Amino acid sequence: DDGAAPIVDDKRNVSGAVLVFRDASEKRELQSSLMHADRLVSVGLLAAGVAHEINNPLAAVAANVELATQALLEMRAGGEQSLYEEQLGEVLDQLRDAHAATRRIRNIVQDLKVFSRSEEDARGPIDVESVLESSLRMAHNEIRHRARVTRSYDATPLVEASESRLGQVFLNIIVNAAHALDEQRSGDNEIRVVTTTDDAGFALVEIRDTGSGMTPEVIGRLFQPFFTTKPVGVGTGLGLSLCRRIVTGLGGSIAIDSKLGEGTVVRVRLPPAPTDSTRPEAQRPRQVTPPRAKGRVLVIDDEELILRSWRRALAPSHEVVTLSSATQAFQRIRAGARFDVILCDLIMPQMTGMELYTRLVREVPEQASRIVFVTGGAFTTSARAFLDEVPNRRLEKPVQLDELRAVVQELVTTTAS
């Protein structure tokens, strides 16, 4: 309802009314598109830094695996026992370093998935500190040559929000703080991130920088769409405008205090999630014990390196069959082959994991229920909708081997019982 105008006759009696309605769906779609575009621009601006962050641990993985392989070949060639033990210790250190580097890559990829989601994300109880850390990792390459980051995290309540939208807010503020700092004074510059709970029980996040600050005139225009103090080609001018829209949509507020020569403080205040929300526990590798009996496991993936590594991981406890094609898998199962667990990549050429599941539901439904979908995170809208609809378990690449073994063991044990 955009307003109503009464129609009156000569005696001032209301005889009718003119009602004006406006369809707001197009406006909402435009606002959603602008938010997504700004998020992608932010990620795009950071793409070179993200590539750098991935390349560093990737280089460490490549170097350490190469060194370990070379050392093992030298050991196999023979040598004194004392030399063998010394080399073995070095190889173990190299492999531990390689494993630590892969965990860094996993974290970066997970952060990218959070910030690149295109659809309207459902709200849920979110840990503010976790989203802040993800945003700081994404912005690391923008910060590291400009300032040091300090943290002061006090306990805050969970907040009801979309992880990607809230991450978009923090990422915008953090990158703005970094860009406000003089690279020539990086040793003196600081970005300080503070969390606390205010007297009303709201989560309060402060992001402070020691930059040059802003005039009252600039502060007064910061939340206007398309206003920016950055050079042409850097940013959209939508960042803070959309940040305020996102935060106020969550029932919170965002405020900026700044003085020339004294830096800037951005305060984001968010209401707590409902009291029945529980804080998500940090994922821990599950303890693996040998299964009671060997299971029959099928691994389907178009990446040969994954097939080989998962076969090595599972073969000591299970009978493992590996196939690079879902079409081949479907033909084998339809011909009578049966498996206790089917680890299946979601997106593959020719036949996807989704298509394999649909065909098995029609022809061999008992085997469809055995599928555990393995995803690389590059979801299409249809793929995400599919995963939301099916009851099957899913794993995200890169999968920790402890988690892989635990899921397979659990399903094999369930099947055996």
N, C-alpha and C positions, 0 to 999 in steps of 0.2 A: 504494500500500500504506500503510494508516494504522495498521498494527500487526498482530500475530498472537498468539493465546493458545492454547497447546498443550492437548490433552485427554489426560489420563493415566488409566490404570486403577488398580485397587487395588494392583498391584505396582509402581507408578510407571513403567510403560512408556508411552511416548507412543503413543497409538492414533489420534490425529487432531489437527486444529488448526482453530481458528476464525480466518478471515481477514476483515479489514474493509477495504473499498476505498471511496474517495471520489472522485467525479467532480469534478475541479478546473477543468473548462472554464468553468462558470458563474462561478467566482471570478475566473478570468483575464479573462472578458468584463467583469465588474464593474470590475476594476482598470483595464482599458483605457477603459471608459466614464468613470470618474472622472478619468483623466488628460486625456481629451478635453474633459470638462466644465470642468475647471479651466483648460485652455488657452483655451477660448472665453470663460470669465469674465474672464480676464486681458485678452484682446483687447477684450471688451465694455467693461470699465472704461476702456480706453484709446481707445475709439471716438471720443469727442469730440475728443481730442487728435489722432488720426489724421486726422479730418475737417479739423481746423484746419491740419495739416501739408500736406494736399492743397490746401486752399483758398488758401493763400499762393502757391505756385507757379502754381496755376490762375489766380489773379487777375493774376499777372505775365504769363502767356501772353495772357490776354484783353486786358489794357491795351496790351501791346507790339504785338500783332497789329492792334489798333484804330488805334494811332498810326501803324504802318507803312502801313496801308491808306489812312489819311487823307493821309499825306505823299505816297504814290504818286499819289493822285488830284490833289493840288495840283501835283505835277510834270507830270502829263499835261496840266493846264490851261495850262501854259506858264510861262515865267519866264526870268530870266537864267541863263547857263551856270554862273556861279560859285555862284548860289543852288541850282541843280540839283545840283551836286556836293556841296555842304554837306548838302543834304537827303538825298541818297543815302547818305552816310556815316552819318547818324543812323538811317535806315531799316535799314541793315545791323546797326548796334548793337542796335536794338530786336529784330530777328529773332534775333540771336545770344542775347540775353537770354531771349527766348521759348523758344528751343531748349534752353537750359540749364535752364529751369524745367520743361520736359517731361521731362528726364532725372531731375529730383528726383521728379516724380510717378511715373515708371516704377519708381524704386527703392523708393518707399513701397508701391506696389502689389505688387511682388515680395516685399517683407517680409511684407505681409498674407497672401499666398498661402502662404508658408512656415509661418506660425503658425496658419492656419485649416484645414490639412489634417486631414481627419477619420479617414482610414484609418491602419492600422498602417504606418508608413513603413519602407521597407527601409533597412538600415544600409549605409554606405559610408564611404570616407575623407573626413573633414570637416576643413576649416581652421577652427580655433578662433577665430582673429582675425576671420574673415569673419562667423561666427555672432554673436560679441560685437558687432560693428558693426551688424548687423541688429537685434539686441535693443536697442541704444542708440538707434537711430533710432525704433524702435517706442515706446520710453519717453520720447522727447525732450520731449513736452509735460508729462509728469509731473516731469521733472527741471529744465527751464529756469527755472522760477520759484523753485526751491529751492536750486540748487547749480550749480557749474561741474563739468565732467567733465574729468579729466586721464587720459592714457593712458601706459602704459609697456609697449610690446610687444617682448619678446625672442622669439627664434625658438622655436617649439614644433613637435613632431611632429604630423602628421595623426593624428586619432583616429577609431576605427571607431564611428560613431554614426548616429542619425537626425537630420537637420538640424532638423526641427521639434521633436523631443523635447529636443534639447540647447538649442535656442533657448528653449523653454519654461522650462528650468532657469535660464538666464541672465536671461531677462525677469523671472521671479519675484524673483530676488535683487536685480536692479537697481531694480525698483519698490519692493521692501521698503526698500532703502537710501534711496530718494528720500522715502518716507513717514516715515522716521525723522528727517528733517531739519526744522528750524524755518524756515518760510518767511520769518519776520521777520529771519533772519540769513543770507539767501541769499548775500550778498557774502562771508561767511566760510565757508560750507559747501562741502564738496568730496566728490565721488565719484571715487575713483581705481581704474582698472582696470589690472591688472598681469598679464602672462603671462610664463612662463618655463618652462624644462625642469629638472626636479629630477634628483638624482643617479642615480635609477633609470631615467631616460629617459622619465618620465611628463610629460604636459602639465599644468602647474599654473596655474590661474586664480585670482587674488585680486580680490575686489571689496570695497573699503574705503569706509566713510563716516565722516564726522566728527560723527555724530549723538550723541544722549544716552546711547547704550549700553544694556545690559540687565543685570539682576541674574542671579546664578547660578541662581536658581529658575526664572526665565523661560527661560533658555538650556536648562535641563534638560527643558523641555516643548515646545521649538520644533518638534521633529519628530513630535509626537503629532498624529494626524489630528484636524482640526476645532479645534485650539487656535489662537487668534489674539489678538493684542493690539490689533487694529484695531477701529474702531467697527462696529456692526451695519450690514450692507449693503455693507461694503468688504471684498472678498475672501471666500474660502470656508473658510479655515482648513486647506485641503488643500495649499497651495502647497509648503511646505518638506517635508512628508511625501512628496509625489509627487516632488519634486526628488531626495530621497534615494533613492527607489525607482528612478528613472530612472538616476541616476549609478551606484548599486551594480550595477544591471543591466548597465551597460557595463563593469563590472570596476573602477570607480573609487571614490572616497570624497568626502564633503563634510563639512566641519567649520566650526564657528563659534567665533570668539573675540570676546568683548565685555566691556567694563567700563563701569560707570556714569560718565558724564562724559568718556569717552575714545573713544567710537565703536565700530564693529563691523567685523570682517573675516570674510568668508566665503571659504573656500578650497575649490575644486573640483579634484580630482586625477583625471586620466583616462589610461588606458593608451594607448600608441601603436598606430596601425593596423599591420597586417602590413608588413614591410619592402618588399614589392613594390608598395605603394601609391605613387602619384605625386601631387604637389600640382597641383590644377587650375590651368591658366593663365588669367589674366584675359582676358576676351573683348575682342578688338580688331576694329574694322571691317576687313573684308577689302578689299583693293585691287581696284577695279573697272576692268576694261578692256573696250572695246567688243566685243560678241560678233561672231563671224565672219559670222553671218547673222541676220536678224530671226527671232525666234521668234513663235509664236502663243500668247498668254497669255490665259487666262480667269480673271477674278476674280469670286468669288461671296461676297457678304456682304450682310446685311440693313441695314447702316448706309451710307446714301448718302454721307456725308462720307468714309468710308474708300474707297469706290469711286472717288470723284472724285480724291482725293489719290494713290491708287496708280496711277490712269490717268496722271496728270501725271508721276509718277515713272518709269513704265516706257515710256510712249508714245514717247519719243525713240529708243528702241532696238528696240522690239518692236511688233507688232500686238496691241492690247489690246482685249478684249471684257469688258464688266462686266455682271453680272446680280445682281439683289437676291433671287433665289429659286433654291434648289437644284432645285425642280421644273422651272423653265424650263431650267436647265442640263441636266438629265437628258433632257428632251424634245429639245433641240438636238443633244445628242451621239447619242442614239438615232436621230435623223433623219439623222446622217451628219457632223455637225460634228466636227472634230478639233483638238486643242490640244497644244502641246508641254509646257505647264505649266498646271496648274489650281490656283489659290490659293483654298482653300475654307474658310470659317468652319466651326468644328466644331458650334456650337449655333445653330440658326436655327429660326424657326417653320415649321410645315407639314412640311417635309422637312429633317432635319438633315444635316450633312456626313457623319455616320456612315451614315445611310440611303442617301445618294447613293452613297457608296463601295460599300456592299453590293449595290446594284442594278447598278452598273457592273461589279463583279466578275462578276456573273452574265451580263450582256449585252454589255458592251464592256470586257473585262478590261484591254486595252492602255491605255485611258484612265484606268482606276482607278489604275494605277501612276504616272500623271502628277500625281496629287493631292498637294499640300502643304497639310497642315492648319494653319489659323491659329486659335489659341485665345486667349480672353480670361481664362483661368485659373479660371473658375467651373466646375470639374469636378464632375460627378456620379461616383459610384463606377463606373457602367457606362461613362462616357466615358473615365475614366482606364484602365480595363481594356481598352477598345477601342484606345486609343493604345499601350498596352503590347504588344498583339497584332499590330498592323499594322506593316509595314516602312517606311511612308511617312515622309517628312520632316515636321517640324512647326516652326512659328514661334509666338512668344508676343507678343501685343499689349502695349504699343505697339511695333511693329516698327521698328527703325532702318532708314532707307531704304537705307543702304549694305549692310546685311545682306540686305534684300529683293532688291536688284538683283543681289547676288552669288549668291544661291541660284537666282534665275531664270536668270542667265547660265550658271551651272554646268549646270543641267538642260537648257537649250536647246542648249548646246554638246555635251552627252552625247548628246542626241537626234540632232543633226546628224551626229555621227560614227558 
